[in-house]
């Protein structure tokens, strides 16, 4: 390499090596002393130390789950005159009509909160749930709505909620990822961008585990390779990477790659035990529905149980994804199948968290990317109807970790078309979620693309009734 080439530097490298790079030098020194995901103090005291986010991908209907609308029984199959969105107009196959819920509802818990009667197991934990009926989305397109719910940015590219939480609080177990995703067999629309680290350092990206078979492959080294040999190989690789890092000091991806090798090495000691559900007693497996003859119940049960084991082991944020909620027609069978699949697993999760004492310090959130409309075009007869996308009203509940117990917050109108009480946008829910975990959205910022970025994008309001 010529001397001339050696002396040539990019503008970024020059700034790094001059006074403007002192902050990065200091940061590098700090990283040398402490792991990037070391535990950090929250901005304010909070009960929640971790979060399990149950994401119902596809847009579950609030009207057919936890927000019954008897008025629709009277209006069933009467004409719905207005067209509210371009999406609704595009989906229209003729005149639109109000449609009642095909499901029966029952009162559950001490307060008699009405829920779909096909939630027999979940009915037993309603007293620990806070149902929020005032949330509104901003998009009726699946990918943009999912990006908005998961990252705060409808167009993707920003860090996931779990990444922000990991950035703010670090992890309580350096041998496991701080942010774990438990997806369905098929990823949600938008894919891995829903749990990306975005502009945050790569350490904070979500780690998806496999939906089928072993959650993590190759957790055991080959029989011919000892742990000491692995350690020596990693040390050699680290020394080579250190040389490369000196030449490219502004590439945080390299730092993250080095740390990922070290994390994988540490995970070999702890991850196999965490994902081994066979170590659970039969009573716990039965509580969740593990081994249920219905394969969908079994699959979701395993993910819910794994979520509990993850937060119990110090993982900060776990997202469990359940797809299949996009019911434009035949909603009774489509939603009915999903409800049956999630009922026992999510009730088992709630009961288990409470039994183990984890519910007090674990925030549980259940939500889809938007709700459904009270109307739809006729599609082949009375039993074939479903519901279209609805950003003005959507279902969400939360429990544990400082959330109220046995309460309904907010309301939608008499047909479920729009939220009308305690109405807030998704960014306000993000602010509230962070608050319950001890984080202040206004203080949890990261300088990128010329300004301080935050989960809410431009700031939001705390939804105070969602804080006990």
C-alpha positions as CSV (number, residue, x, y, z in Angstrom):
1,X,0.0,0.0,0.0
2,X,1.4,3.4,-1.0
3,X,2.1,6.2,1.6
4,X,-0.2,8.5,-0.4
5,X,-3.1,6.0,-0.2
6,X,-2.5,5.5,3.5
7,X,-2.7,9.2,4.2
8,X,-5.9,9.6,2.3
9,X,-8.9,9.6,4.6
10,X,-12.6,10.0,4.2
11,X,-14.3,13.0,5.7
12,X,-16.0,10.8,8.3
13,X,-12.7,9.2,9.3
14,X,-11.1,12.6,9.6
15,X,-13.8,13.9,11.9
16,X,-13.6,10.7,13.9
17,X,-9.8,11.2,14.4
18,X,-10.2,14.9,15.2
19,X,-11.9,16.7,18.1
20,X,-15.4,15.7,16.9
21,X,-14.4,12.1,17.3
22,X,-13.6,12.3,21.0
23,X,-17.1,11.1,22.0
24,X,-16.7,8.0,19.8
25,X,-13.3,7.4,21.4
26,X,-14.8,7.7,24.9
27,X,-17.6,5.4,23.8
28,X,-15.1,2.8,22.5
29,X,-13.3,2.9,25.8
30,X,-16.6,2.4,27.7
31,X,-17.5,-0.5,25.5
32,X,-14.2,-2.1,26.3
33,X,-15.1,-2.0,30.0
34,X,-18.8,-3.0,29.8
35,X,-20.9,-5.0,27.3
36,X,-23.2,-3.0,25.1
37,X,-26.2,-4.6,26.7
38,X,-25.2,-4.2,30.3
39,X,-28.1,-3.4,32.6
40,X,-29.0,0.3,32.9
41,X,-31.0,2.2,35.4
42,X,-34.5,3.2,34.2
43,X,-35.4,6.9,34.0
44,X,-38.0,6.5,36.8
45,X,-39.1,3.6,39.1
46,X,-41.3,1.1,37.5
47,X,-42.8,-2.3,38.3
48,X,-42.3,-3.8,34.8
49,X,-38.8,-5.1,34.2
50,X,-39.6,-7.0,31.0
51,X,-42.4,-7.2,28.4
52,X,-44.1,-10.0,26.5
53,X,-45.9,-8.6,23.4
54,X,-48.5,-10.9,21.9
55,X,-48.8,-9.6,18.3
56,X,-52.0,-10.8,16.5
57,X,-50.9,-10.2,12.9
58,X,-53.7,-9.5,10.3
59,X,-55.9,-7.2,12.3
60,X,-58.3,-9.0,14.8
61,X,-61.8,-7.7,15.0
62,X,-62.5,-5.8,18.3
63,X,-66.2,-6.3,17.6
64,X,-65.8,-10.1,17.6
65,X,-63.4,-10.4,20.5
66,X,-63.5,-8.0,23.4
67,X,-65.8,-5.1,22.4
68,X,-69.3,-6.4,21.7
69,X,-71.8,-4.3,19.8
70,X,-75.5,-5.4,20.4
71,X,-76.6,-2.5,18.1
72,X,-75.3,-4.5,15.1
73,X,-77.9,-7.2,15.9
74,X,-80.6,-4.6,15.1
75,X,-78.8,-3.2,12.0
76,X,-77.7,-6.6,10.6
77,X,-77.9,-6.6,6.8
78,X,-79.2,-3.0,6.6
79,X,-77.4,-0.8,4.1
80,X,-74.3,1.0,5.2
81,X,-74.2,4.1,3.0
82,X,-70.9,5.8,3.6
83,X,-67.5,4.8,2.2
84,X,-64.8,5.6,4.7
85,X,-61.6,4.8,3.0
86,X,-60.1,4.1,-0.4
87,X,-59.4,0.6,0.8
88,X,-63.0,0.0,1.7
89,X,-64.1,1.3,-1.7
90,X,-61.6,-1.0,-3.5
91,X,-62.8,-4.0,-1.5
92,X,-66.5,-3.2,-2.2
93,X,-68.4,-5.8,-4.3
94,X,-71.7,-3.9,-4.3
95,X,-73.7,-2.3,-1.6
96,X,-72.3,-2.5,1.8
97,X,-74.2,-3.7,4.9
98,X,-73.9,-3.7,8.6
99,X,-73.1,-7.2,9.9
100,X,-73.6,-8.5,13.4
101,X,-71.1,-10.6,15.2
102,X,-71.6,-14.3,14.6
103,X,-70.3,-15.0,18.1
104,X,-72.0,-15.1,21.4
105,X,-70.6,-13.1,24.3
106,X,-70.4,-13.9,28.0
107,X,-69.7,-11.9,31.1
108,X,-66.5,-12.9,32.9
109,X,-64.6,-11.9,36.1
110,X,-65.8,-10.0,39.1
111,X,-66.9,-7.0,37.0
112,X,-68.7,-9.1,34.4
113,X,-66.6,-7.8,31.5
114,X,-68.1,-9.1,28.2
115,X,-65.8,-11.2,26.0
116,X,-66.3,-13.6,23.2
117,X,-67.8,-16.9,24.7
118,X,-65.2,-18.9,22.7
119,X,-62.6,-17.7,25.2
120,X,-63.4,-20.1,28.1
121,X,-59.9,-20.3,29.4
122,X,-59.2,-16.6,29.0
123,X,-62.4,-15.8,30.9
124,X,-60.6,-17.0,34.0
125,X,-58.0,-14.3,33.9
126,X,-60.1,-11.3,32.9
127,X,-59.8,-9.8,36.4
128,X,-56.1,-9.3,35.7
129,X,-56.6,-7.6,32.3
130,X,-57.0,-3.9,31.3
131,X,-58.9,-3.7,28.0
132,X,-58.2,-0.5,26.1
133,X,-60.8,0.5,23.5
134,X,-59.6,4.0,22.6
135,X,-56.5,3.3,20.4
136,X,-56.4,4.3,16.8
137,X,-54.0,3.4,14.0
138,X,-53.0,5.5,11.0
139,X,-53.0,3.0,8.2
140,X,-55.2,0.2,6.8
141,X,-52.4,-1.4,4.9
142,X,-50.9,-4.4,6.7
143,X,-47.1,-3.7,6.2
144,X,-47.3,0.0,7.0
145,X,-49.7,-0.6,10.0
146,X,-47.4,-3.4,11.3
147,X,-44.3,-1.2,10.9
148,X,-46.2,1.6,12.8
149,X,-47.2,-0.6,15.7
150,X,-43.8,-2.3,15.9
151,X,-41.4,0.6,15.2
152,X,-43.3,3.8,15.4
153,X,-42.6,4.5,11.7
154,X,-45.2,3.5,9.1
155,X,-42.5,3.2,6.4
156,X,-40.1,0.9,8.3
157,X,-36.4,1.3,8.8
158,X,-36.6,2.4,12.4
159,X,-35.8,0.3,15.5
160,X,-38.4,-2.1,16.9
161,X,-40.0,-1.4,20.2
162,X,-38.0,-4.2,21.7
163,X,-34.8,-2.6,20.3
164,X,-35.7,0.7,22.1
165,X,-36.4,-1.1,25.3
166,X,-33.1,-3.0,25.1
167,X,-31.2,0.2,24.3
168,X,-32.8,1.9,27.3
169,X,-32.5,-0.9,29.9
170,X,-29.9,-3.4,28.6
171,X,-30.3,-7.0,29.5
172,X,-30.4,-8.9,32.8
173,X,-28.6,-11.9,31.3
174,X,-25.5,-11.5,29.1
175,X,-25.8,-15.1,28.0
176,X,-29.1,-14.5,26.1
177,X,-30.3,-11.9,23.6
178,X,-32.1,-8.9,25.1
179,X,-34.8,-8.9,22.4
180,X,-36.3,-12.2,21.3
181,X,-38.9,-12.8,18.6
182,X,-41.0,-16.0,18.4
183,X,-42.7,-15.8,15.0
184,X,-45.2,-18.0,13.2
185,X,-43.9,-20.3,10.5
186,X,-44.5,-17.4,8.1
187,X,-43.0,-14.1,9.1
188,X,-45.5,-11.1,9.3
189,X,-45.9,-8.8,6.4
190,X,-42.8,-6.6,6.2
191,X,-40.7,-9.4,7.6
192,X,-37.7,-8.9,9.8
193,X,-38.0,-5.1,9.5
194,X,-40.6,-5.4,12.2
195,X,-37.9,-6.2,14.8
196,X,-34.9,-4.4,13.2
197,X,-32.4,-2.4,15.1
198,X,-32.9,0.4,12.5
199,X,-30.4,3.2,13.1
200,X,-29.5,1.9,16.6
201,X,-26.3,-0.1,16.9
202,X,-26.7,-3.7,15.6
203,X,-26.5,-5.1,19.1
204,X,-30.1,-4.1,19.7
205,X,-31.8,-6.0,16.8
206,X,-34.4,-8.7,17.6
207,X,-33.3,-12.3,17.5
208,X,-35.9,-14.6,15.9
209,X,-36.1,-18.2,17.0
210,X,-37.4,-21.0,14.7
211,X,-41.1,-21.8,14.8
212,X,-40.7,-25.5,14.0
213,X,-38.3,-27.9,15.5
214,X,-35.4,-26.8,17.7
215,X,-35.8,-23.0,18.4
216,X,-32.1,-22.5,17.9
217,X,-29.9,-24.7,15.7
218,X,-26.3,-25.8,16.5
219,X,-26.4,-24.9,20.1
220,X,-24.0,-27.7,20.8
221,X,-20.5,-27.6,19.3
222,X,-19.3,-30.6,17.2
223,X,-18.2,-33.5,19.3
224,X,-14.6,-33.1,18.1
225,X,-14.4,-29.4,19.2
226,X,-13.9,-28.6,22.9
227,X,-15.0,-25.4,24.5
228,X,-11.4,-24.4,25.0
229,X,-10.7,-24.8,21.3
230,X,-13.8,-22.6,20.5
231,X,-12.4,-20.0,22.9
232,X,-9.0,-19.9,21.2
233,X,-10.7,-19.7,17.8
234,X,-12.8,-16.7,19.0
235,X,-9.8,-15.0,20.5
236,X,-7.9,-15.3,17.2
237,X,-10.9,-14.0,15.3
238,X,-11.2,-11.1,17.7
239,X,-7.6,-10.1,17.3
240,X,-8.0,-10.1,13.5
241,X,-11.3,-8.1,13.8
242,X,-9.6,-5.7,16.1
243,X,-7.0,-4.9,13.4
244,X,-9.8,-4.3,10.9
245,X,-11.7,-2.2,13.4
246,X,-8.7,0.1,13.8
247,X,-8.8,0.8,10.1
248,X,-12.5,1.4,10.1
249,X,-13.4,2.8,13.5
250,X,-16.8,4.2,12.5
251,X,-18.3,0.8,11.5
252,X,-20.4,-0.2,14.5
253,X,-21.5,-3.3,12.6
254,X,-18.1,-4.8,13.1
255,X,-18.3,-4.3,16.9
256,X,-21.8,-5.9,16.8
257,X,-20.5,-8.8,14.8
258,X,-17.7,-9.5,17.3
259,X,-20.2,-9.3,20.1
260,X,-22.6,-11.7,18.3
261,X,-19.8,-14.3,18.1
262,X,-19.2,-13.9,21.8
263,X,-23.0,-14.0,22.6
264,X,-23.3,-17.2,20.5
265,X,-20.5,-18.7,22.5
266,X,-22.1,-17.8,25.8
267,X,-25.5,-18.9,24.6
268,X,-24.2,-22.5,24.2
269,X,-24.0,-22.7,28.0
270,X,-27.5,-21.4,28.8
271,X,-29.8,-21.3,25.8
272,X,-30.3,-25.2,25.5
273,X,-31.7,-25.2,29.1
274,X,-34.0,-22.2,28.4
275,X,-35.6,-23.7,25.3
276,X,-35.9,-27.2,26.7
277,X,-39.7,-27.3,27.5
278,X,-39.4,-31.0,28.5
279,X,-38.0,-29.8,31.8
280,X,-41.3,-28.3,32.7
281,X,-43.7,-30.4,34.8
282,X,-46.7,-32.0,33.0
283,X,-49.1,-29.7,34.9
284,X,-47.4,-26.6,33.4
285,X,-47.4,-28.1,29.9
286,X,-51.1,-28.9,30.3
287,X,-51.8,-25.4,31.5
288,X,-50.5,-23.9,28.3
289,X,-51.8,-26.6,26.0
290,X,-48.5,-28.1,25.0
291,X,-49.2,-31.4,23.3
292,X,-52.8,-30.5,22.5
293,X,-54.2,-32.5,19.6
294,X,-54.9,-29.3,17.7
295,X,-51.4,-28.5,16.2
296,X,-52.1,-24.7,16.2
297,X,-52.9,-24.8,19.9
298,X,-49.7,-26.8,20.6
299,X,-47.5,-24.4,18.5
300,X,-48.8,-21.2,20.2
301,X,-48.6,-22.9,23.6
302,X,-44.9,-23.7,23.1
303,X,-44.2,-20.1,22.1
304,X,-46.1,-18.7,25.1
305,X,-44.3,-21.0,27.5
306,X,-41.0,-20.2,25.9
307,X,-41.8,-16.5,26.3
308,X,-42.3,-17.0,30.1
309,X,-39.0,-19.0,30.3
310,X,-37.2,-16.2,28.4
311,X,-38.3,-13.3,30.7
312,X,-37.7,-15.6,33.7
313,X,-34.1,-16.0,32.5
314,X,-33.6,-12.2,32.1
315,X,-34.6,-11.5,28.5
316,X,-35.9,-8.0,28.4
317,X,-38.5,-8.0,25.5
318,X,-40.2,-11.0,23.9
319,X,-42.6,-10.8,21.0
320,X,-44.9,-13.7,20.2
321,X,-46.4,-13.5,16.8
322,X,-49.7,-15.2,15.8
323,X,-50.9,-14.7,12.2
324,X,-54.1,-15.5,10.4
325,X,-56.5,-12.7,11.6
326,X,-57.2,-11.0,8.2
327,X,-60.8,-12.2,7.9
328,X,-62.5,-10.4,5.0
329,X,-65.0,-13.2,4.7
330,X,-66.2,-16.2,6.6
331,X,-65.2,-14.5,9.8
332,X,-67.0,-17.0,12.0
333,X,-64.7,-19.8,10.9
334,X,-61.6,-17.7,10.3
335,X,-61.7,-15.8,13.6
336,X,-63.2,-18.8,15.4
337,X,-60.1,-20.9,14.5
338,X,-57.7,-18.2,15.7
339,X,-59.6,-17.7,19.0
340,X,-59.5,-21.4,19.7
341,X,-55.8,-21.5,19.0
342,X,-54.9,-18.7,21.3
343,X,-57.4,-19.1,24.2
344,X,-55.7,-21.7,26.3
345,X,-52.0,-20.7,25.6
346,X,-52.5,-17.0,26.5
347,X,-54.6,-17.8,29.5
348,X,-52.0,-20.3,30.6
349,X,-49.3,-17.6,30.2
350,X,-51.2,-15.2,32.4
351,X,-51.9,-17.9,35.0
352,X,-48.3,-19.1,35.0
353,X,-46.9,-15.6,35.3
354,X,-49.1,-14.9,38.2
355,X,-48.3,-18.3,39.9
356,X,-44.6,-17.7,39.6
357,X,-44.8,-14.0,40.8
358,X,-43.6,-12.8,37.4
359,X,-46.8,-11.0,36.4
360,X,-46.0,-8.1,38.8
361,X,-42.8,-7.3,37.0
362,X,-43.7,-8.4,33.4
363,X,-45.9,-6.2,31.2
364,X,-48.1,-8.3,28.8
365,X,-49.5,-6.7,25.7
366,X,-52.0,-8.1,23.2
367,X,-52.7,-6.2,20.0
368,X,-53.1,-6.4,16.2
369,X,-52.1,-3.7,13.8
370,X,-55.7,-2.4,13.4
371,X,-59.3,-3.4,14.0
372,X,-62.2,-4.4,11.7
373,X,-65.2,-2.5,10.3
374,X,-68.8,-3.0,11.4
375,X,-69.8,-3.5,7.7
376,X,-68.7,-5.4,4.6
377,X,-70.0,-6.2,1.2
378,X,-72.1,-9.3,0.7
379,X,-69.9,-12.2,-0.5
380,X,-71.9,-15.2,-1.5
381,X,-74.6,-15.1,1.1
382,X,-75.3,-14.3,4.8
383,X,-72.7,-16.8,6.2
384,X,-69.8,-15.6,3.9
385,X,-69.3,-12.1,5.2
386,X,-66.4,-10.8,7.0
387,X,-65.0,-7.4,7.9
388,X,-62.6,-4.9,6.3
389,X,-59.7,-3.1,7.8
390,X,-60.4,-0.3,10.3
391,X,-57.8,2.1,11.6
392,X,-60.2,4.1,13.7
393,X,-60.9,1.3,16.2
394,X,-58.8,-1.6,17.3
395,X,-58.5,-4.2,20.1
396,X,-55.7,-4.0,22.7
397,X,-55.3,-5.3,26.2
398,X,-52.5,-5.2,28.7
399,X,-51.8,-6.8,32.1
400,X,-49.2,-6.9,34.8
401,X,-46.1,-4.7,35.2
402,X,-48.0,-1.6,36.6
403,X,-51.1,-1.8,34.4
404,X,-54.6,-1.6,35.9
405,X,-56.4,-4.8,36.7
406,X,-60.0,-5.7,35.7
407,X,-60.7,-2.5,33.9
408,X,-62.1,-1.2,30.6
409,X,-60.5,2.1,29.4
410,X,-62.0,4.1,26.6
411,X,-64.9,3.2,24.3
412,X,-65.9,2.9,20.6
413,X,-69.2,4.1,19.2
414,X,-72.4,2.0,19.3
415,X,-71.4,0.1,16.1
416,X,-67.7,-0.1,16.7
417,X,-66.8,2.1,13.8
418,X,-64.5,4.5,15.7
419,X,-63.0,5.1,19.1
420,X,-64.9,7.9,20.9
421,X,-63.6,7.9,24.5
422,X,-60.0,8.2,25.8
423,X,-58.9,8.3,22.1
424,X,-55.2,8.2,21.5
425,X,-52.8,7.4,18.5
426,X,-50.3,4.6,18.6
427,X,-47.4,6.9,19.4
428,X,-49.2,7.6,22.8
429,X,-49.4,3.9,23.5
430,X,-45.7,3.6,22.7
431,X,-45.0,6.4,25.2
432,X,-47.1,4.6,27.8
433,X,-45.5,1.2,27.2
434,X,-42.0,2.7,27.7
435,X,-43.3,4.5,30.8
436,X,-44.5,1.3,32.4
437,X,-41.0,-0.1,31.9
438,X,-39.4,3.0,33.5
439,X,-38.4,4.8,30.3
440,X,-39.2,8.3,29.2
441,X,-39.7,8.6,25.5
442,X,-38.4,12.2,25.5
443,X,-35.2,11.0,27.1
444,X,-34.8,7.8,25.3
445,X,-33.2,9.2,22.1
446,X,-30.5,8.4,19.7
447,X,-28.8,10.8,17.3
448,X,-29.2,9.7,13.7
449,X,-29.8,11.3,10.4
450,X,-29.2,14.8,11.7
451,X,-31.4,14.8,14.8
452,X,-32.3,13.0,18.0
453,X,-34.7,10.1,17.1
454,X,-37.2,8.5,19.5
455,X,-39.8,5.8,19.3
456,X,-42.7,8.2,19.2
457,X,-41.0,10.0,16.3
458,X,-42.0,13.5,17.4
459,X,-43.2,13.0,21.0
460,X,-46.4,11.7,22.5
461,X,-48.7,11.8,25.5
462,X,-48.9,9.3,28.3
463,X,-52.3,7.5,28.5
464,X,-52.7,7.9,32.2
465,X,-55.7,5.5,32.7
466,X,-53.4,2.7,31.5
467,X,-51.0,3.2,34.4
468,X,-52.2,1.8,37.8
